[in-house]
Amino acid sequence: MDERSASLAKNEAIFRAGNDSIDKAAGGRVENVPYLCECGEMSCLARVELTPAEYEAVRSHRARFLVVPGHEDLTAGEVVVEQHDRFTVVEKQGEEREIVEQSA
């Protein structure tokens, strides 16, 4: 694993923590919630609208992240596991997976 991949994995864990806060604040009171893209690029400000149930389905797997379509980075230790019109779900593999699972 290179330094860039490790850094992206750490950033993705930070974005996921932010989305957990957004999810908690929404508290199931709204139908669609604007979550942050969890692509790991610190400059990304994209939002993805998901239902709380969709978010929970992604979040139930500690190594999975939601990204806007096109923000997948297959060079950073991840594979696409689901594709939807509004979002893509990626899953970390190998050493990158270990990093995100430790931060969960």
C-alpha positions as CSV (number, residue, x, y, z in Angstrom):
1,M,0.0,0.0,0.0
2,D,1.4,3.4,-0.9
3,E,1.1,6.6,1.1
4,R,-1.6,8.0,-1.1
5,S,-3.9,5.0,-0.6
6,A,-3.4,5.1,3.2
7,S,-4.2,8.8,3.3
8,L,-7.3,8.3,1.2
9,A,-8.5,5.5,3.5
10,K,-8.0,7.8,6.5
11,N,-9.9,10.6,4.8
12,E,-12.8,8.3,3.9
13,A,-13.1,7.2,7.5
14,I,-13.3,10.9,8.5
15,F,-16.1,11.6,5.9
16,R,-17.9,8.5,7.2
17,A,-17.8,9.9,10.7
18,G,-19.2,13.2,9.4
19,N,-22.0,11.3,7.7
20,D,-22.8,9.4,10.9
21,S,-23.3,12.8,12.5
22,I,-25.5,13.9,9.6
23,D,-27.5,10.7,9.9
24,K,-27.9,11.2,13.7
25,A,-29.0,14.8,13.3
26,A,-31.6,13.8,10.6
27,G,-33.0,11.3,13.1
28,G,-35.2,9.7,10.5
29,R,-37.3,12.9,10.3
30,V,-36.7,13.4,6.5
31,E,-37.1,11.2,3.5
32,N,-33.8,12.0,1.8
33,V,-30.7,13.2,3.6
34,P,-27.8,15.0,1.9
35,Y,-24.7,12.9,2.8
36,L,-21.2,13.7,2.0
37,C,-19.4,11.9,-0.8
38,E,-16.9,9.6,1.0
39,C,-14.4,9.4,-1.9
40,G,-11.5,10.5,0.3
41,E,-10.5,13.5,-1.8
42,M,-10.3,16.3,0.8
43,S,-11.3,18.8,-1.9
44,C,-14.6,17.0,-2.8
45,L,-17.7,18.8,-1.6
46,A,-20.2,16.6,-3.5
47,R,-23.4,15.5,-1.7
48,V,-25.4,12.3,-2.3
49,E,-29.1,12.2,-1.3
50,L,-30.0,8.8,0.3
51,T,-32.8,7.6,2.4
52,P,-31.8,6.7,6.0
53,A,-32.4,3.0,5.1
54,E,-30.0,3.3,2.1
55,Y,-27.4,4.8,4.3
56,E,-27.8,2.2,6.9
57,A,-27.4,-0.6,4.3
58,V,-24.0,0.9,3.2
59,R,-22.9,1.6,6.8
60,S,-23.7,-1.9,8.0
61,H,-20.5,-3.0,6.3
62,R,-17.5,-1.4,8.0
63,A,-15.3,-1.4,4.9
64,R,-18.0,0.1,2.5
65,F,-18.4,3.7,1.5
66,L,-20.8,5.7,-0.6
67,V,-19.5,7.9,-3.4
68,V,-21.0,9.9,-6.2
69,P,-20.8,8.0,-9.5
70,G,-17.4,8.6,-11.1
71,H,-15.6,9.2,-7.7
72,E,-14.5,5.5,-7.4
73,D,-10.7,5.1,-7.1
74,L,-9.8,1.5,-8.0
75,T,-6.1,2.4,-7.6
76,A,-6.7,3.0,-3.8
77,G,-7.5,-0.5,-2.7
78,E,-11.3,-0.5,-3.4
79,V,-13.7,-2.3,-5.6
80,V,-17.2,-1.3,-6.7
81,V,-19.8,-3.5,-5.0
82,E,-23.0,-1.6,-6.0
83,Q,-24.0,1.0,-8.5
84,H,-27.2,3.1,-8.4
85,D,-28.3,6.1,-10.3
86,R,-27.5,8.5,-7.4
87,F,-24.5,6.8,-5.7
88,T,-22.0,4.0,-5.9
89,V,-20.8,1.8,-3.1
90,V,-17.2,0.9,-2.9
91,E,-15.5,-1.6,-0.5
92,K,-11.9,-1.3,0.7
93,Q,-9.7,-4.3,0.3
94,G,-6.3,-5.4,1.8
95,E,-4.3,-3.0,4.0
96,E,-6.7,-0.1,3.2
97,R,-9.5,-2.2,4.6
98,E,-7.6,-2.7,7.9
99,I,-7.2,1.1,8.2
100,V,-10.9,1.9,7.8
101,E,-12.0,-1.0,10.0
102,Q,-9.7,0.2,12.8
103,S,-11.3,3.7,12.6
104,A,-14.9,2.4,12.6
